[in-house]
Amino acid sequence: MQAERAVTIFEKSHPGRRAAMLPPLDVPDRDPADLLPAAALRKRAARLPEIAEPEIVRHYNRISRRNFDLDSGFYPLGSCTMKHNPKLHERAAALPGFSRLHPLQPAERAQGALELMWNFEHALAEICGLPHVCLQPSAGSHGELAGLLLTRAYHEDRGEHRTKVLAPDTSHGTNPASVTMAGFETVKVATNERGGVDLDDLRAKAGEDVACLMLTNPNTLGLFDENIEEIASIMHDVGATLYYDGANLNAVMGISRPGDMGFDIVHVNLHKSFTQPHGGGGPGSGPIAVSDRIAPYLPVPRIVRDDDGRFELSTNEPKSIGRMRGFQGNFGVFVRSYAYICSLGAEGLKAASETAVLNANYMLARGREGRVGKYLPVQFDRTCKHEYVLSAAPAKRELSVKALDIAKRLLDYGYHPPTIYFPLLVDEAMMIEPTETETPETLDGFVEALEKILAEAERDPEFVQNAPYTTPVRRMDEAAAARNPVVTQDLDALS
Amino acid sequence: MADEHYPEDLKYHPEHDWARVEGDTATLGITWFAQDALGEIVFFEPPAVGTTISRDAAYAEVESVKAVSEVIAPLSGEIIEVNDALADAPETINDDPYDAGWMVKVKLSDPAEADALMDVGAYRQHLDEGA
């Protein structure tokens, strides 16, 4: 399956090789057994790879070249907003006052960092249209969990016990997962023929036992729900809160604000909308912005500014749900995202969203013609926002080529494939999000690649079914990987 | 994977489930269409023997490389047997959805419910209408 099997660094280990020469010990040499309790002592030495520095460098460089990332090519992964990460942000995050700050540094000696977080909170509050922000949550899903715990605290403080959370059938999978983690029950709401929330179904399910509606707007079909005010009023009439999944905020920055739409709680995926290398395990960040009625329950510590302009961390919030994590959140992410907001400014952020929407609609329009239009039609044919969802159902039916096959073949053309098989509502879904940072040539190139792949499939379906051909690893056996995952290496078997 | 087919002797539910009714018991599973839409199945989570299931409600989960989906009960009753072989070989549901890929056996609480299910002709028409 692999042209050249990847080896682990342990397989390159050779006894006695070293990457560094340590100086002679200048303190007394003591037996660890004299210093540590028996339970803390190793029974045998750690199995560390023994390898020289050039081989270490080559090993990791080689692995990195087998990877595909945004700096290598177009990455239109729907709902993930893989936009360019300006290199200036790395310089800002590397400033020693930020990068060498210890999280336990007392507040009086971290004033600059706290000021940045304070300013950043206010910028996010303005973008979301909600006045109170907590930067702690470390991912979108973590922000969702925080939001649901806030919802529970809000209802319980009012003496109400509500058990259900509504979510449309187009929602991100993290929504029902967070609902379950927070101890609620998910109730699915149907989608209407225009790709929005089915209002009759929503009215039928909205009741006094409903704690919250979680909504993504624009939703995962890339469509803005035109009935958002009606939806908000239905939920507020039954006393429920409204939660905005901010995964698709890149479509509306500076144009419309969740707070103005009637939402109480929003999470912002900094790593998506506000630039951050992600998708390779880099740290995420999912701050939440909330309305006045939710603010008393926000996680602690809160950043407060006294009359002299000094910043402090306050835990004096009796109704708070407590901490969502240790320390204050992924600080390096805050620096990069704040740098982004400062670089672009209000007008720039608006222009970014407008361009993201324009790029998606340009690709959607180009794909209405030719084989793409015939075999990969869009299911809900409206002006989209920043992303759109095609259905490869005709390609599967007429060419025996599935969304998965087309995705694999795109790798040979040098593109990261779009999100596939999501949202579940669309059969053989392919969800494409170009973002604002791509050129028209790139957008054209991608649509042309789809056209060529479909032409290949017309001639020889098997050729596309067996793709990719040029990647370091050929078609993976995904079913075997799910049924029988092997995620460790037996080091004893190596020696 | 098996070729598309829908046996004549089964009853069908619009959510792409089948039932083989024998007196007051029935064997349940998912149709060829359902397993094809799911793709390669990697995990089957059955209910426990003794569980009561209700028509039109979920009674089990299947996970494929694409998604986790609920399996809807075409009939109501009590689980009397589950297909343990699917734990180690869930791909059997793809390979043989109507025989070796059966999911559960049920003691029916109301055998007359089966009259409301579709025969093969009606189910094929349901598929043609873009179900």
Boltz contact constraints between the chains, C-beta under 6 A:
constraints:
  - contact:
      token1: [A, 421]
      token2: [B, 66]
      max_distance: 6.0
  - contact:
      token1: [A, 424]
      token2: [B, 67]
      max_distance: 6.0
  - contact:
      token1: [A, 478]
      token2: [B, 65]
      max_distance: 6.0
  - contact:
      token1: [A, 479]
      token2: [B, 40]
      max_distance: 6.0
  - contact:
      token1: [A, 479]
      token2: [B, 42]
      max_distance: 6.0
  - contact:
      token1: [A, 479]
      token2: [B, 65]
      max_distance: 6.0
  - contact:
      token1: [A, 482]
      token2: [B, 42]
      max_distance: 6.0
  - contact:
      token1: [A, 483]
      token2: [B, 42]
      max_distance: 6.0
